[in-house]
Amino acid sequence: MAVPLLLVLVVTVVDVLAPPDVHLGPFLVAAPAITASFAGPWLTASVGVLAVVAQAVVAATRTSLIDLNHTLQITALILISAIVTFFAHHRERHEKEMTQLRSVAEAAQGVLLRALPQRIGPLRIASVYLAAEAEAQIGGDLYAVTRTARGTRLVIGDVRGKGLQAIGEAALVLGAFRAAAHRQAELPVLVADLEGAVSSDLADPGTRRKERADRGETFVTAAVLDVPDTESVLHLVSCGHPPPLLLRAGRVTPLEVSRPSLPLGLIEVAHTDVSVESYAFEPGDVVLLYTDGVIEARDESGAFYPLAERMAAWSGSGPQALLRHLCGDLLAHAGGSLGDDAAMVAVQRLAPAPITAR
């Protein structure tokens, strides 16, 4: 507030002391315009009134209030003050709406994405969700974990798009995963359940074919993992999702699948098979699951975030420390804000507890 008030004072004093052929009154319009950029309508209107009063003081001091030049300046100042006050009102209302939308989005994400346990079976787990600051729309990133009688199953996914449709698709996938993942069925059966959930929200069966065509761009990329308790291995099904990264002894290896499946929502349409691939997952290893909002974050030069390189350079221990490091590094790379939501889940296999003799 010091800037517009000081501007009114300086312009008024200088205009009163200036030679008769010098008029600085038009500069007073800058005071309410500057105020409108950060303040609400009432404060903007108050500064506008102050500027009009200052212009009237200048007019009365130099010539007269009914002088044509000063009359036109006062009229223009009143008009511009009214316009910027209206814009300040519009901006303030828009900011309140955005704040409400962000609150709703955070509440919805909190209900949808339950906090993952830090320890489950022989695994330590850490997760993080970074909401994009560009818009207040709800994103479609998702993750979940559940136990079976023989191990642990995890899913991470990303719904194409944003808004209510994306959050609805994410809720369908998470609901299906939580309902079916604890069973002993093989991963292809679990993926079929997830596919059925994504494809189930069609309307009347008579319009199934047409709606499938209309839904051609609605899908969910996902990675589904099964980690047995008694084997140093993990089983992976990739449905068009970025490959998980395995960190072992300072080296990062992408878990690329030779036969990736189509994203959820397209598997049934294309009638493709789902293949499972296995990888060694030894005690001390860390697997990082992530969504494309991480690897598609750009810096000022437009370069993508080098996730594998930054992960390999990390020298700490534990999934929590890894995610803290990656989050700080990612935000620094992207200039403090992301253009898309990003989720990461780090999973570490612990060494088996020693058996103590009795």
Secondary structure, 3 states (H helix, E strand, C coil): CHHHHHHHHHHHHHHHHCCCCCCCHHHHHHHHHHHHCCCCHHHHHHHHHHHHHHHHHHHHHHCCCCCHHHHHHHHHHHHHHHHHHHHHHHHHHHHHHHHHHHHHHHHHHHHHCCCCCCEECCEEEEEEEECCCCCCCCCCEEEEEEECCCEEEEEEEEECCCHHHHHHHHHHHHHHHHHHCCCCCCHHHHHHHHHHHHHCCCCCHHHHHHHHHHCCCCCEEEEEEEEECCCCEEEEEEEECCCCEEEECCEEEECCCCCCECCECCHHHHCCCCCCEEEECCCCCEEEEECHHHHCCECCCCCECCHHHHHHCCCCCCHHHHHHHHHHHHHHHCCCCCCCCEEEEEEEECCCCCCCCC
